[in-house]
């Protein structure tokens, strides 16, 4: 990021739905950061648990907020991205917190390596009473595996695989599994306290990319159930 200005703008997006119990702590953790200016956008999915009232209390410190029905977290984040003006953009879920100084540390890392496109840190898992449970070291996913989702809607009909993937779904892993499932449009067919089973339909590249992302989370079983033609005809 050559020529990064000294007071360089950063945008934070918080998607939320029915998270009144934790939402205010999230807002406070962003607004208390010692780095500025921060453009803070909050996108609520039409909550009826008091969340809009909480957001309204902080509205004079927000760049923009809305509370209206949406189709889920991905749409909420995209609403924020379309309005974000920061040169650096991040999102923070409404049951997560930034530690003091987190944004300043991230920006220092970006300034120290201007060619860097993304930074992230480890996380401390906390319970509902904000007591630490454990520390999570994030896995760095290969960019090529994320790029491979471009084949989600092939231009012409191709043969795709059908498979069931059973993955460990304990603690922090569950959140990552569900996020990857949403990216790859994988259907969740079974969930219990320890496992998540996904139904995946896709080309070989897509399947390989998903399995590569899932490996660090703990793949327990993969069952290939057949093939199917997918995609749109050119006629």
N, C-alpha and C positions, 0 to 999 in steps of 0.2 A: 504494500500500500504506500507507494512513494508519495511524498508531499503531504503526509498526514498532518493536519493542523494541530496546534497545541491543544486547543479546546475543541476536540473533534466529537461530533454528535453520535450518540448511540441510541438505538431504539430497542425497547423491551416490550414484548407482547405477552400478555397473560390471558390465555383462554380459560374459561370457567363455566361450570354448570353445577348448580346445587351444592356448592362448596362453602356455604356461609360459615361453617365451623372453623375453616382454616384460612379463608380468603383474606381476612384483614391482616393476618400475620404475613402473608405473601406480599400484600401491598406495602406494608410498613418496611419489609426487608429490602424492597427496591427503592423506595423513597428515602431510606436512611443511608443509601450508598454515598460515599464521599467523593465520587467522580461525577463530573457534570460537563455539559448539560445532558440530561437523560430525557428522551422522548418516550413517555410511558403510555401504552395503549392497552386497554382492558376490554376483552370481548366476551360478554356473558351470553349464554345460549337461551335466555328467557327464563332464568331461575325464578322459583316462587318460594324460596326459603329465606328471603330477606337479603340475598346477595346484592340486588340493585341498591338497596338503602345503604349498605356498607360502601359500595363503590361511590355513591353520590357524596358521601362524607369527604371523600378525597378528590372529588372532581376538579377542584381548583388547582390540583397539582398534576392532573393527567392531561396529556395532549389530546386524547379522544377516548371515549368509551361508548359502549352500546350494550343494550340488553334486549335481545330478540331471538326467536327460535332459529336454530341452524341444524345442520345435519351431523354435527359432531365436532371433535377437536380439530380435525384437519381444516374444515371450512372456517372455523373461528380463527385459526392461525393465519389462513390465507387472507381473511378480511383485514387482519392487522398488517400483514405484509404489504397489501396494496396501498395502505395509508402511510406506512413507515417511511421516514425521510432520512434516517440515520445511515451513515456510511457503514456502520457495523450494526447488525440486527441479531437479537436473541429472543427466545421465548422462555418463559418460566411458568410452569403449571401452577394452578391455584391451590395446591396443597404442598408446594415446595417453597424453599426459602433461599435467599442469597445470604451467605455469611458476610459480616462486615468487611469491606474492602475487596469483595470479589470482583467487582467491575474494574476497579483500579488495577488489580493484578492482571486481569485479562487484557486490558488496554496496554499495560506495560509490556506484556508478552508480544502483542501485535506490533508495537512500536519497535521492539528490539529485533524483530524479524519481519520487515515490511513485506517480504514475499509470501508470508503465511496467510492462508485464507480462512482458517478456523482455529480456535483454541477451546479447550474444555479442561475441566479439572475433575479430581476425585469427588466423591459425594459422601456425606455422613447420613446414614439412614436413621430417622428418628421415629418415635412412636407418637400416638395421639396427644401425649402430654409433653412432647418436645424433648423426650429423653433419648440420648444416643443409643442406637442398637448395634450398628456396625459401620465400617467404612467400606465403600464400594469403589473399586478401581475400574474406570470405564475402559471398554475395549475400543480400539481404533479400527473402525470398519474400513476396508479398502474401498477407495472411491469407485473403482471399476465395478464393484459389486452393486453399488447404489445406482450407478449409471445404467446398469443392465435392465433396470425396470422400465426402460424405454420400450421394451417389447410387450408391455401389458396389453396394448391394443394393436396388433399387427395390421398392416395395411391390407394384406391378403390372407386367405385361409391357410393355416399351417397346422401341423400336428402337434398337439400339446399333451403333456403327461398329466395324469391324475395321481395324486398321492396323499397319504395321511402322514402327518409329522407330529409325533408326540414329544413335547419339550418340557423340561423342568420349569415349573411356574411358581417357585417359592420367592417371597420377598420382592426385592428390586427386580429380579429376573422377569417376573410376571409383567411389569410395566414395559420392559424392553420387548418381550415377546409380542405383546399386544400392539405396540407401535410398529414393529416390523410386519405383523399381520396386516395392519391397516395400509401400510405402504404397498405391499404386494397383493392387496385385495384377497387375502386368504380368509376363508370362512372358518370361524371358531365352531367346532362341532362338539367339543366336550371340555369342561373345566372342572377341576376339583382343587383341593387345597394345595396340592403339590405338582399338578401337571396341567398342561394346556395341549389339546390336540387340534391341529389345523388341517383343513382340507385345501389343498393347493392345486390350482389348474394353471399350467403355463408351459412355455417352450423350455427346451433344455437349458438355455442360458438363464432364464428366469428362475427355474428350479435350483440350478447350481448356485446362483447368487443368494437365494433365500437360505439354502442350507449352509452356505459359508457364513452368513451373518448369524445364524442360529447356533453354530458350533460352540462358541464360547459360553453360550447360555446352558448348554447341556442337552443335546439331542438324545432321546431315550429310544426312539423307534421310528423307522421310516417304512411305510408300507406302500408300494406302488400298485395301484389298482387298475391301471389301463391307460389308454390314450383316447383323445377326442380331437376333432377338428375345431379350431377356433379362428376368429378373425373376420374381417369384412371382405366380401367379394368386390372385385374392381368394377363389375358391371352394375 
